[in-house]
Amino acid sequence: MVVLSRWQPGPPGGERRAEAARPDLLKPLRPGGARECLGVAGNVAVEFALTLPVLMLLMLGSAEMARFVILHQKVDRVAVTMSDLVARAETIKESELADIFEAADIVAQPFDLHNLGIVIVSAITNADGSGARVAWQRSGDGAASHTSQIGTQGGAATLSADFEVREGETAIIAEVFYDFEPFLSELIVRPQTLYRRAHHRPRLGTLESIGAG
């Protein structure tokens, strides 16, 4: 019995097409091949060198903006924390207020509030209903030169339109100033002074005065 093979020769040129589809691993070794490969590598290097400054600028600009946003949040947090800590006390002394000011530097980390900012705490009263006045005011934990936007001790208090101190009430207001300096360029974020204030009403006492010691 004769078994006939089912194999049939493929179309002419099949081997040549398969050979052409294989990667030419010897191309760099052929005359002119190395020059062509070096030309492609050179183009890639030039394109990378041109785009690298742009990529670096975008990366640093994003870092600058992120730093600015986080600083806003930190300044807010310092203001809220300072007014809240003071308002929790039934009575308060100068030494106790100094300890609270030290806590502001911790809350503001990693930003340098001690050298670039200042915290001002004021007690606002309206004893006889004639208007809000600054009963006492202290500043601490900061070397920046800024004055309170509320007023000075013993004078009338300038409050926002949505906040009122009624007769017989006391409010503790903390103000935070921070002199922002960009580390990259003023074209991304300009130098400016950030300002935030927060207020709390005393929980246990009136805090109309601050004790010595």
Secondary structure, DSSP 8 states (H G I E B T S, - for coil): -----------TTHHHHHHHHS--TTGGGSTTHHHHHHHHHHHHHHHHHHHHHHHHHHHHHHHHHHHHHHHHHHHHHHHHHHHHHHHT-SS-BHHHHHHHHHHHHHHHTTS-HHHHEEEEEEEEE-SSSS--EEEEEEEES-------SS--TTSB----TT----TT-EEEEEEEEEEE--SS-TTTS--EEEEEEEEE--SSS---S-B--
